[in-house]
């Protein structure tokens, strides 16, 4: 799944998003492109759960269809 995540400005932000995804999908592979505001998640089955976990960290997130 591909997501747009707004508000990531530093390495700490990337780590927070990574942790959020891993809480929902521990086995998922996460690729973060901070400058583009993109997050790719391979292996997660619950797209809404991933979005919500990232939002709970304080970032705006939505899946790209």
HELIX and SHEET records of a PDB file:
HELIX    1   1 UNK A   11  UNK A   24  1                                  14    
HELIX    2   2 UNK A   34  UNK A   36  5                                   3    
HELIX    3   3 UNK A   47  UNK A   56  1                                  10    
SHEET    1   A 4 UNK A  29  UNK A  33  0                                        
SHEET    2   A 4 UNK A  38  UNK A  42 -1                                        
SHEET    3   A 4 UNK A   2  UNK A   6 -1                                        
SHEET    4   A 4 UNK A  60  UNK A  64 -1                                        
END                                                                             
